[in-house]
Amino acid sequence: MQGRGLALSPPFRQTLIMIATVEPQALPAEWLAHRYDPGHDAIHFIQASREERRAAAFLTDEHLPGAAKPLVMRRQDVVRSVSATRLNFIFHSAYCCSTLLANAYDRPGSSMSLKEPVLLNDIVGWRHRGGEPAAIGEVLRDGLATLSRGFTPAESCVIKPSNVVNGLASAMLTMRPEATALLVHAPLDAFLGSIAGKGLWGRRWVRELLAKLLKEGLVDLGFGPEEIFLHTDLQVAATGWLAQHALFAKLAAAWPDRVRTLNSETLLANPHAALAALDQLFGVDATEDDRAQIVSEVFTRHAKFGGDFDARDRERNRRDATEIHGEELAMVSQWALAVATSAGVDSVLPLPLIAD
């Protein structure tokens, strides 16, 4: 599937691969830790400049020219030379401006951002295929350290994983005690409108996502897989949204000093205040002028496809979807709120980054 970076890559074939002999410390930061091969306990690096990463909607093969020529290194050889770097996370429930926020933290000399790195998806895929939990934890720790190598020593790293990785959010916050996290979501009605407006592609995507959430054991809303099979596409979309909302509430309760939540509509209504609060949470130094420039450059372009795009365009797209699918959207929204009440899922997340 194109665009979201959701699909888990298939396991590597168990064939002989060439392991690089280059000294890890000689590997520049331009070499991105791109894939993890559990069969050989190896990390695949690819050349991806800052400009290429910035231009890519997601750090997937179709967006990175160097993906066809990986440099393969043993994980143990790599981690011996990786120095500690401040790491922060943007976890999200999709179609909520998370890519826009990741773009806002591409700040040379201060911070760099990684948009849905495939290496983390590989670890989730390995987990779903029955990988041993202790080994997965070790690789996740080393994978995060390797991903977070900045272009300069002063740069911190902001990782926005694919939301298929959300099931590992608790583990990542546990193993990186310096890390803080922003949990971003769109309001339910806005999320459903986004899915409806994307037609067949969007409806298929939410089913794929929910299948992954079920494997992670994150769907506890009072009905089983057979009942979910009978749900309409937009009911499936709402179920996935509720499951992730419940997870975010648990993360906020577990780490109230390190986690904040943000509604996409609040972000778009007041991007300056949101960036100021997020800079403080992430420990990134910036002035009001810096943030004003970021808003003018990043918040006025489509986060994934480029070109002019702002909050008014987003609202126009939503109105178009409502005009076509309004009756179905209203029915599913009402149904989802009843499910949330029954399952004890609050529609408003705690610990907001800024006030609505």
Legacy VTK file of the C-alpha trace (Angstrom):
# vtk DataFile Version 3.0
C-alpha trace
ASCII
DATASET POLYDATA
POINTS 356 float
0.000 0.000 0.000
1.247 3.451 -0.802
1.709 6.425 1.459
1.242 5.481 5.112
4.282 3.282 5.687
2.036 0.870 7.601
2.677 -2.480 5.942
5.197 -4.683 7.714
8.021 -5.749 5.444
8.339 -9.488 4.767
11.139 -11.338 6.567
14.513 -11.390 4.876
15.331 -14.508 2.920
17.710 -16.773 4.789
20.507 -16.597 2.242
24.131 -15.546 2.476
24.571 -11.787 2.644
27.726 -9.723 2.531
28.563 -8.237 5.927
30.445 -4.952 5.642
33.844 -4.695 7.305
33.866 -0.890 7.583
34.521 0.402 11.093
31.183 1.580 12.526
32.655 4.794 13.901
33.676 5.715 10.353
30.082 5.508 9.149
28.720 9.052 8.693
25.268 10.006 9.926
24.143 10.194 6.292
23.930 6.396 6.484
20.455 5.742 7.859
19.694 2.581 9.832
16.968 1.384 7.479
16.176 -2.308 8.036
16.748 -5.010 10.637
17.346 -8.598 9.535
16.714 -10.966 12.487
18.005 -13.980 10.556
21.511 -12.512 10.460
21.136 -10.096 13.403
22.180 -7.377 11.001
21.269 -3.762 10.368
20.955 -2.511 6.796
22.173 1.057 6.330
21.393 3.177 3.300
22.676 6.558 2.213
20.018 9.188 2.856
21.031 12.817 3.073
19.209 15.307 5.242
17.610 16.769 2.118
16.371 13.346 0.980
14.919 12.604 4.404
13.220 15.999 4.481
11.686 15.494 1.036
10.465 11.960 1.771
6.904 11.604 3.047
8.086 8.536 4.965
11.473 6.807 5.203
10.393 3.928 2.973
12.080 2.443 -0.081
9.970 4.259 -2.656
11.046 7.634 -1.245
14.764 6.938 -0.727
17.025 6.503 -3.781
19.734 4.750 -1.745
17.447 1.931 -0.579
18.575 -0.377 -3.400
22.218 -0.333 -2.227
22.313 -1.188 1.477
25.425 -1.519 3.593
24.894 -4.507 5.906
26.541 -4.585 9.321
26.337 -6.898 12.300
24.267 -5.303 15.038
26.902 -5.982 17.693
29.563 -4.242 15.585
27.350 -1.186 15.227
26.198 -0.643 18.796
29.708 -0.654 20.274
30.384 2.716 18.652
27.014 4.444 19.030
27.058 7.307 21.522
24.038 8.377 23.543
21.778 11.016 21.956
18.660 12.636 23.409
15.634 10.955 21.879
11.979 12.062 21.782
8.903 10.518 20.198
5.807 11.608 18.319
3.290 8.778 18.614
0.108 9.224 16.608
-3.172 7.629 15.563
-2.913 8.728 11.891
-4.208 11.630 9.799
-3.550 14.075 12.620
-0.678 16.307 11.381
2.035 14.097 12.908
4.120 14.234 9.725
3.812 18.014 9.748
5.140 18.069 13.317
8.014 15.765 12.404
8.916 18.129 9.568
8.952 20.976 12.087
11.802 19.235 13.963
14.147 19.029 11.016
16.346 21.816 12.419
20.011 21.541 11.396
22.325 21.852 14.389
19.478 21.516 16.880
17.352 18.472 16.087
16.631 15.974 13.368
13.470 13.975 12.762
12.781 10.510 11.396
9.403 9.872 9.771
8.261 6.264 10.176
11.624 4.467 9.894
11.166 0.960 8.501
13.606 -0.585 10.990
10.986 -0.238 13.725
8.350 -1.838 11.484
10.757 -4.733 10.944
10.971 -5.275 14.697
7.171 -5.319 14.963
6.962 -7.809 12.092
9.527 -10.039 13.800
7.476 -9.815 16.998
4.320 -10.867 15.156
6.154 -13.857 13.672
7.005 -15.124 17.149
10.334 -13.480 17.957
11.613 -14.089 21.474
10.631 -11.114 23.699
14.032 -10.652 25.376
15.807 -10.612 22.017
13.250 -8.168 20.619
13.843 -5.837 23.559
17.596 -5.908 23.031
17.280 -5.182 19.316
14.751 -2.415 19.949
17.153 -0.738 22.374
20.039 -0.963 19.894
17.833 0.042 16.970
16.730 3.238 18.726
20.325 4.115 19.582
21.432 3.571 15.993
18.534 5.499 14.493
19.140 8.489 16.739
22.631 9.353 15.450
22.494 13.061 14.672
24.186 14.858 11.802
26.024 16.956 14.404
26.898 16.110 18.034
24.497 18.771 19.344
21.444 17.421 17.542
18.750 15.545 19.421
16.480 13.150 17.570
12.704 13.111 17.213
11.271 9.823 15.933
7.749 9.623 14.582
7.128 5.878 14.270
4.408 4.396 12.099
1.337 3.833 14.241
1.749 0.090 13.721
4.639 0.545 16.202
2.393 2.042 18.918
2.285 -1.286 20.735
5.993 -0.810 21.537
5.574 2.751 22.836
5.636 1.695 26.479
8.795 -0.360 25.948
10.518 2.517 24.170
9.701 5.003 26.926
10.892 2.510 29.534
14.264 1.859 27.896
14.922 5.550 27.130
14.329 7.345 30.456
15.436 10.700 29.023
12.830 10.542 26.282
9.588 12.481 26.238
6.640 11.796 23.966
3.850 13.691 22.283
0.680 11.690 21.609
-1.121 13.233 18.642
-4.650 12.461 17.485
-7.356 13.915 15.286
-10.895 14.277 16.665
-12.957 11.199 15.872
-15.208 12.967 13.360
-12.202 14.475 11.568
-10.455 11.097 11.439
-13.515 9.351 10.052
-13.939 12.087 7.456
-10.329 11.676 6.353
-10.805 7.931 5.892
-14.086 8.326 4.006
-12.542 10.916 1.715
-9.770 8.515 0.705
-12.200 6.015 -0.772
-11.277 2.357 -1.175
-7.629 2.965 -0.284
-8.503 4.524 3.060
-11.072 1.867 3.899
-8.614 -0.926 3.186
-5.922 0.811 5.205
-8.011 0.952 8.397
-8.679 -2.781 8.150
-4.976 -3.488 7.816
-4.250 -1.273 10.812
-6.892 -2.929 12.965
-5.479 -6.360 12.121
-2.114 -5.209 13.506
-3.714 -3.703 16.615
-5.499 -6.998 17.283
-2.174 -8.871 17.068
-0.752 -6.400 19.594
-3.647 -7.102 21.981
-4.649 -3.439 21.961
-8.337 -3.833 21.100
-10.398 -4.245 24.284
-13.732 -2.637 23.510
-16.221 -5.346 24.374
-16.459 -7.256 21.102
-14.427 -10.010 19.498
-12.851 -10.599 16.069
-16.021 -12.193 14.641
-18.084 -9.130 15.510
-15.390 -6.855 14.065
-15.546 -8.834 10.816
-19.190 -7.754 10.471
-18.438 -4.066 11.005
-18.569 -1.593 8.172
-15.341 0.020 7.000
-15.958 3.185 8.989
-16.864 1.190 12.092
-13.492 -0.540 11.715
-11.875 2.895 11.407
-13.584 4.064 14.590
-12.576 0.879 16.423
-8.915 1.460 15.547
-9.177 5.077 16.660
-10.726 4.080 19.999
-8.114 1.378 20.621
-5.282 3.850 20.081
-7.054 6.490 22.179
-7.262 4.004 25.054
-3.551 3.211 24.652
-2.637 6.905 24.703
-4.612 7.418 27.911
-2.647 4.569 29.540
0.684 6.023 28.389
-0.249 9.436 29.786
-1.231 7.884 33.119
2.019 5.904 33.311
4.347 8.838 32.493
2.588 12.081 33.480
5.898 13.945 33.700
7.146 12.821 30.270
4.045 12.589 28.068
1.730 15.220 26.631
-1.247 14.904 24.288
-2.331 17.078 21.391
-5.441 17.374 19.259
-4.672 18.159 15.616
-7.304 20.895 15.504
-5.725 22.605 18.506
-2.342 22.404 16.787
-3.631 23.996 13.581
-5.493 26.714 15.482
-2.401 27.776 17.432
0.826 26.366 15.947
3.083 28.961 17.614
1.959 28.024 21.136
2.099 24.312 20.312
5.684 24.530 19.051
6.757 26.606 22.053
5.355 24.003 24.456
6.752 21.122 22.427
10.217 22.690 22.259
10.174 22.791 26.043
8.995 19.183 26.314
11.615 17.970 23.823
14.419 20.111 25.238
14.997 21.896 21.921
16.246 25.478 22.074
14.474 27.922 19.768
13.397 31.546 19.742
10.002 32.982 18.849
11.503 34.093 15.546
12.714 30.549 14.884
9.245 29.184 15.489
7.608 31.862 13.371
9.830 30.868 10.465
9.008 27.185 10.948
5.279 27.932 10.964
5.549 30.003 7.793
7.603 27.352 5.985
6.222 24.047 7.315
2.593 24.737 8.235
1.732 26.160 4.825
2.748 23.115 2.774
1.294 19.633 2.435
3.316 17.529 4.864
3.489 14.470 2.602
3.192 15.666 -0.979
4.514 19.225 -0.927
2.717 22.157 -2.509
0.694 24.846 -0.783
-1.673 23.480 1.846
-2.937 24.885 5.123
-5.712 24.512 7.700
-8.289 25.996 5.316
-7.475 23.353 2.688
-7.792 20.656 5.339
-11.200 21.983 6.361
-12.300 22.133 2.715
-11.387 18.460 2.256
-13.374 17.588 5.357
-16.460 19.430 4.120
-16.227 17.599 0.792
-16.136 14.229 2.579
-19.068 15.219 4.793
-21.170 16.236 1.828
-20.702 12.815 0.228
-20.654 10.539 3.284
-22.461 12.654 5.879
-25.174 10.166 6.848
-22.736 7.275 7.316
-20.272 9.467 9.213
-22.956 10.658 11.637
-24.203 7.120 12.304
-20.711 5.711 12.913
-19.714 8.636 15.127
-22.776 8.084 17.315
-22.057 4.337 17.452
-18.399 4.923 18.385
-19.315 7.259 21.231
-21.633 4.583 22.639
-18.830 1.996 22.381
-16.428 4.402 24.112
-18.859 4.962 26.975
-19.398 1.226 27.404
-15.651 0.489 27.313
-14.684 3.381 29.568
-12.672 5.235 26.907
-12.736 9.002 27.468
-12.964 10.949 24.231
-10.729 13.678 25.717
-7.145 12.708 26.492
-5.455 13.980 29.662
-2.285 16.095 29.875
-2.864 18.424 26.905
0.247 20.088 25.500
-1.654 23.388 25.275
-5.209 24.374 26.105
-7.855 23.980 23.385
LINES 1 357
356 0 1 2 3 4 5 6 7 8 9 10 11 12 13 14 15 16 17 18 19 20 21 22 23 24 25 26 27 28 29 30 31 32 33 34 35 36 37 38 39 40 41 42 43 44 45 46 47 48 49 50 51 52 53 54 55 56 57 58 59 60 61 62 63 64 65 66 67 68 69 70 71 72 73 74 75 76 77 78 79 80 81 82 83 84 85 86 87 88 89 90 91 92 93 94 95 96 97 98 99 100 101 102 103 104 105 106 107 108 109 110 111 112 113 114 115 116 117 118 119 120 121 122 123 124 125 126 127 128 129 130 131 132 133 134 135 136 137 138 139 140 141 142 143 144 145 146 147 148 149 150 151 152 153 154 155 156 157 158 159 160 161 162 163 164 165 166 167 168 169 170 171 172 173 174 175 176 177 178 179 180 181 182 183 184 185 186 187 188 189 190 191 192 193 194 195 196 197 198 199 200 201 202 203 204 205 206 207 208 209 210 211 212 213 214 215 216 217 218 219 220 221 222 223 224 225 226 227 228 229 230 231 232 233 234 235 236 237 238 239 240 241 242 243 244 245 246 247 248 249 250 251 252 253 254 255 256 257 258 259 260 261 262 263 264 265 266 267 268 269 270 271 272 273 274 275 276 277 278 279 280 281 282 283 284 285 286 287 288 289 290 291 292 293 294 295 296 297 298 299 300 301 302 303 304 305 306 307 308 309 310 311 312 313 314 315 316 317 318 319 320 321 322 323 324 325 326 327 328 329 330 331 332 333 334 335 336 337 338 339 340 341 342 343 344 345 346 347 348 349 350 351 352 353 354 355
